[in-house]
Amino acid sequence: QLQLVEFGGGLVQPGGSLRLSCSAPGFSLDFHGIAWFRQGSGKEREGVSCITTTGDYRDYTDTVKGRFTISRDFAKNTIYLQMNSLKPEDTGVYYCGASENFYSRCSIDVEDMEYWGRGTLVNVSS
């Protein structure tokens, strides 16, 4: 069973940066597209960004475009979410999800994920 693991959360001041990592120890992610989601306190889980199996297609929710960048390193079996110019409203638990169906396009819809990690907390506060 594929188990995703997220790393890199923490406390950061507004305007700062963090890089989140998503990996699957002992399991290749070469044939999985990956998406990042976040869930603020009392809010529903929302899609943030996704990347296809090959890495050729990426998508972002409007609120993070120009600030967040998703990428994948096949050699390290890891998908990254670089988050710059962080705002307090970016605070939440960040989850990565995986799908075997993200070939030419990907999705940031919760319903399209087949596997999930347990999340890492990002707190943007002064």
Disulfide bonds with the S-S distance in Angstrom:
Cys22-Cys96 2.14
Cys50-Cys106 2.08
